[in-house]
Amino acid sequence: MLRTHNCGTLNINNVGEKVTLSGWVQKTRDLGGMTFVDLRDRYGITQLAFNMDINADLCADARKLGREFVIKVDGKVIERASKNNNIPTGDIEIDVVTLHILNASKTPPFTLEDETDGGDELRMKYRYLDIRRNMVKENLMLRAKASAETRKYLDAQGFCEVETPYLIKSTPEGARDFVVPSRMNEGQFYALPQSPQTFKQLLMIAGMDKYYQIVKCFRDEDLRADRQPEFTQIDCEMSFVEQEDILNMFEGLTRHLLKEVKGIDLSEFPRMTYAEAMKMYGSDKPDIRFGMEFVEMNDVCQNRDFGIFDNAELVVAINAKGCANYTRKQLDKLVDFVKTPQVGATKLIYCKYNEDGTSKSTVDKFFNKDSRKAWAEKANCKVGDLLLIMAGEIDKTRKALSTLRLHLAEELGLRNPEVFAPLWVLDFPLLEWDEDTERYRAMHHPFTSPKPNDIAKLDTDPAAVRANAYDLVLNGNEIGGGSIRIHNKELQKLMFKHLGFSDKQAKEQFGFLMDAFEYGAPPHGGVAFGFDRLCAIMGGQENIRDFIAFPKNNSGRDVMIDSPSNIDEDLLDELNLRLK
């Protein structure tokens, strides 16, 4: 071994011991008679001391060290004269006897510290350097801890980890597939899995009873900061269960992870239907760390000869507590915000309930003091509050107000990343209308079971059919979702029919699953957690990129290895492929 200890281990109890350390040079400090070097590895930092009076040549060698040089030193642990209480090794330093340079380093293209001068693209190009930074390293260690604790919990609950294939069959439903040409089957292609959905159902039919997998999934879709073309799921399935069994099991997993990874104890998770979430927050993944629930105002705003309200399907408001002191400039910024493309609204009406007991709105011409008082009573506005009102078509208005609510909460510091507010959202619609294809598509996926009492509505009122589906939301982010599955061939055929599949299409794409249903398929259901996002939220962030060792950028490129890239003409010939 090139070391006896790591750089985060030694303390005052080791004084007098002879040790060997190896690592990277974080920084050097030349103080004339003394030179100090901070030596870093994954585990921490230890200060090395070189004394010009004792060994001038050795001290001179230390002064030649550059940042990120890889070195090995032998020496004795001594007590530091000037202690550093910010690091575990801050009471000691190493009186160095020998110094070996294991590898020199060029000057890094950005500073490898918590506060770096490297932009995203530069950091991603030199990701192997970026990972040396404490914050990125600690994110990856958090991920490793979460992975280990997931396995620990699920193993203890009797789940069996089973690997499913990465080379599967392409299905046009959902996001776009990544496809892989087959050399041995000319002109045919595999697809990389968007999820192991059908395989985990087949494992239930196979009698495995409880399955899990921490698994890579692939979707060729447009990317954002919280999306990657390849991502990781905690994928689970259970047999002979109902919805309640699954909610309890995976609420338990989430509690376990937050306890073991973050040291946080959570009580029972609240639950809300999809309809309630949309009505109260305008979102199926509401952030409930703060209030500002929606208040529907039709009854106190309409029929006042004010067209914006009178002609609207919905008049809805939020009460921004304590914000009546907003200046005209601040209010104008909010008005401008709702007009941006990301929000898409045209109007924002506000009413200030001032500290002196007066009220002032942007529509005082149409609504007198008594009307504004009625608004206050409806929305529970007190002195010092600010009422923000939007009006229009129901879905668009709720969505716009939801965006404003989150924006305002961000401004007010109400989205504390160290506060964790989980929520189960239940009873999703089974189907949603797709304007592009002019047909219904599955809101969750085609294998989700409808509520038994709603099956008859498939023919008469498809939009009203509820699914046996559920999402787990954490701090306004969907971190997991699942459903009770269809396990009956006839019901699955009916579902495919309403999704616009012909019998031939259903047979070609999912015939293997339909056939399996005829061999004693048990009732089953499951859930999948977005592992990258869960780790990011536990780490106090919403961007998943820094919780993945080697992520892609927003164009789906790995700028470090320059991928995707062109391939050799000989390989194209071997695969019988031609580029246009």
Secondary structure, 3 states (H helix, E strand, C coil): CCCCCCCCCCCHHHCCCEEEEEEEEEEEEECCCEEEEEEEECCEEEEEEEECCCCHHHHHHHHCCCCCCEEEEEEEEEECCCCCCCCCCCCEEEEEEEEEEEECCCCCCCCCCCCCCCCHHHHHHCHHHHCCCHHHHHHHHHHHHHHHHHHHHHHHCCCEECCCCCCECCCCCCCCCCEEECCCCCCCEEECCCCCHHHHHHHHHCCCCEEEEEEEEECCCCCCCCCCCEEEEEEEEEECCCHHHHHHHHHHHHHHHHHHHHCCCCCCCCEEEHHHHHHHHCCCCCCCCCCCCCEECHHHHCCCCCHHHHCCCEEEEEEECCCCCCCHHHHHHHHHHHCCCCCCCCCCEEEEECCCCCEEECCCCCCCHHHHHHHHHHHCCCCCCEEEEEEECHHHHHHHHHHHHHHHHHHCCCCCCCCCCEEEEECCECEEEECCCCEEEECCCCCECECHHHCCHHHHCHHHCEECEEEEEECCEEEEEEEEECCCHHHHHHHHHHCCCCHHHHHHHHHHHHHHHHHCCCCEEEEEEEHHHHHHHHCCCCCCHHHCCCCCCCCCCECCCCECCCCCHHHHHHCCCCCC
